[in-house]
Amino acid sequence: MTSLHYLEFHPADHPVYLKKIGNWVITFLSPREDLTHIQLAITSVLPRQVSENLQPVRIIIDQTEIENRWLIQQIICYNSAQGKDEIFSCSDAIGIKVIENLIEEFNKYDVELSLI
């Protein structure tokens, strides 16, 4: 069984109200009117290397019962050596590195975010 990892946003930084933070854009994957299950994509708009051949593309998060805590579903990176996307989790070193970079960049723009 894989462990669950969450992004926790500061109460003033609810992700459904955020649009663009630095080089990341937040969009709805679920219908906006469906408030029972909200799924968001945090997408990189600037190619940036996370390792020799990998560039973070998108992080998929789901709303949880806890107001500011979002379940990390997928961390998607483009593998330039293979020419395709790869899916990672926070159980992978690459996944953790992508999340740490996201948190660092969000903090630069005063959006408080932590990994749980």
N, C-alpha and C positions, 0 to 999 in steps of 0.2 A: 504494500500500500504506500502510495506517495503521500508526503505530508502536504498540508494546505498552507499556502502563504497568502498574505493579504497586504494591500496597500491601505494605510490609514491616513486619511486627509484631515487636516485641521478643520474644525466646524465652520470656519469662515471661508474655507476653500472647497466647497462641495463640487465635485467634478462635473455634475450635470450642468453647472452654470459657467464652467470654464470653457474657453474655445481654443486658445493658442497660448502655450507657455514655452518661450524660447523656440526651440526647433521641433516642438511637439504639438500636434493638433488633436483635440479630443472630439470625437464624433459618436453619435448614437448608432449602435448596430440593431438595437431593438426599436420598435415603433415608439416615437416620442410620447404618444398618448397612453402607452402601456406602462403604468406606474407600478405594476405588481412585480415585474421582472425587468430591470434595466441592465442592459449590457452596453458597455462603452469600448471604443477602440482608441488607444493612445498611439498615434501614428507619427513616425519621424518624417520630417519634411526635408531634412538635410542628411545626405548619405554620410555616415561616420563609421569608421572601423571599430569593432569591438574585439576583433582578433585579426589575424592575417587575412582571412578570406570572408569574414562575417560582418555584415552590417545590420544593425537593428532596424526593423521595419515597423513592427506593430506589437502592442501589448493589449491583450483582450482582458477586460475586467468585468466582473458581475457584482451587482449590488447584493449585499447581505442584509440580514435582519438588524445588524448593528449599523446605525445611521451613517457613520463616516468610514466604515471598513468595507473594502471591496476585494473580492476573491480574484486572485490572478489565475486566469484560465490558461492563457498561452502567451509565450514570448516568441515572436516570429522574427527570424533573421534571414537575410538573403545571403546565400553562399555563392560568392562570385566564382569560385573554382569549379563548382558543379552546375552553376547557372540555375539554381532553384532555391525556394524558401525551405528553411528548416524550422521545426518547432521545438522550443526549449521550455523548461520549467525552472522554478527556483531551486530544484534539486540538482540542477546542472550549474557548474562554475560559470558558464557563459550566461545563463539566465540571470544569475545573481549579479554578474558584472553589468548587464544591461539595466537591471533595476537600480543598482547603485548609481549608475550614470544618470538615470532618469531623476532620481531623488536629488542628486547634486545639482542638476540643471534647474529643477523646479525650485529648489531652495534659493538659487540665484535670483529668482523672480518673486521671492517672498511667498511662495506656495509651499506650505509645510506639509511634508509627506514622509511617512516612515514605513518600513517593511516589518511585518509581524509574522 
